[in-house]
Amino acid sequence: MKRILAIALILASSFGCKAQLNPVTWSFSSKKISDKIYEVYLVATIQNKWHLYSQSQPDDAIAIPTAFTFNPNPLFTVEGKVKEIGKLEKYTDKTLGVSANQYSKTVTFVQTIKMKGNVKTSVTGNVEYQTCDDEKCLPPKTVNFRVALN
């Protein structure tokens, strides 16, 4: 009986740690803007006291910027750069002498896609990001996505 209780406690604590170590959740969607133009929305929801870094960082930053990779698809082209919609915070750590461009709570990244024809397909790729709170930073994480364009 003690063994079962010990195993249960270990499993419960490992699940608790994993929940704490995933402070950003992602959702992905698309919207048709015109005949052959779509916008792909990559939305990060960030837990309280955590921050997600912008794609663009100051020269003295040590944080890893958020980066998107879109897999090639012969049915469309990726137009321009990924736009950021949210309240950008310019943070400066006076102790370490570094700064960062970051978001709290939520940020929406938007990528324009231009279709080459009237077909159904999906945009696939991944987002690599790092997140920190006031005490620690987590290692970079990569999340894959697939968004239908109908």
Sequence and secondary structure as in RCSB ss.txt:
>XXXX:A:sequence
MKRILAIALILASSFGCKAQLNPVTWSFSSKKISDKIYEVYLVATIQNKWHLYSQSQPDDAIAIPTAFTFNPNPL
FTVEGKVKEIGKLEKYTDKTLGVSANQYSKTVTFVQTIKMKGNVKTSVTGNVEYQTCDDEKCLPPKTVNFRVALN
>XXXX:A:secstr
 HHHHHHHHHHHHHHHHHHHT  EEEEEEEEEEETTEEEEEEEEEE TT EEE SS  TT  S   EEEE   TT
EEEEEEEEEES  EEEEETTTTEEEEEE SEEEEEEEEEESSS  EEEEEEEEE EE SS B   EEEEEEEEE 
